[in-house]
Amino acid sequence: MRDVSSVFNPGAIRWRGVDYLLLRVQTRGRKTVLMVAESDDGERFTVRPSVIEIDGLDSVSETIYHIYDPRLTALGEHVFVVFAADVEGACRLGIARTQDFERFELVSFDDAGDTRNGVLFPEKIDGRYARLERPNRVALDSGVTTGSEIVLSMSDNLIAWTPVAPVMAGRWHYWDELIGSGPPPIKTHAGWLHIYHGVATHLVGANIYQAGAVLLDLHDPTKVVARTENNILEPRELYEHVGQVPNVVFPSGLIVDAFDDEGFAKPNATARLYYGAADTVVGMATTTVDELIRACLED
Ligand code: BMA
């Protein structure tokens, strides 16, 4: 890949003993492609040289300008990639799947609506696939559409998705006015642990992207059990303040290193959060599952 100017907002997953990132890679032509990086320790990654192709994506009838911000979920025998796709005047959600991070095939492409930040739950809920997404209902002066509500959608087949109910809304005047899902939720005994991004828009001259966390009811994820009052990660380092888009930490991948036999994350498990910094580089923040849960409950 030549002339790369930024690498950010990666999906992340541990799959068959390897830590993978699916990187959003941008050229100096502001073209966006996805590339795979892999690691034995979650810290030092080797980027594979080729850009990934998604079999079947060329059969979509709309012109797709960019695919970006992939979120990775292991479910059954596949890793599913939920990605955003910019088409004329809107953003769609597509789902692809892979088993080996070499070959990717398109599972579905929503060709209606305008929505972003789609994340698939790692197991079915009441026998149906579940995903969170963030409809774009707020138009910014720049022409970009965004949103302040995360909703739950369900599907029998990963193809047709029906919105079920709102899950959470932005809190105007505070850190998370506009919001969107970060990495896919992690199952814990305290609920679905979910990291999201919030944008403060009320400060003159800058939109500040931060990360917060929420616990959703295990059986009914439209119910919020607890939510951090404050952000848990905000731009503080120079590489988070300065870049293509300043003042951005954008959480997109989470690797938790220990689960029990029923798929619950162990409280003392290490959680590595991968995030885009200033839409230019990838950062990683380390914590534990228990610390994230406490941040939700204590605030
Ligand atoms: C959001 C998305 C992200 C991006 C962020 C900050 O709306 O477009 O891909 O990282 O803005 O620019």
Boltz pocket constraint, residues with backbone or C-beta under 6 A from the ligand:
constraints:
  - pocket:
      binder: B
      contacts: [[A, 9], [A, 68], [A, 69], [A, 145], [A, 146], [A, 209], [A, 245], [A, 248], [A, 250], [A, 276], [A, 279]]
      max_distance: 6.0
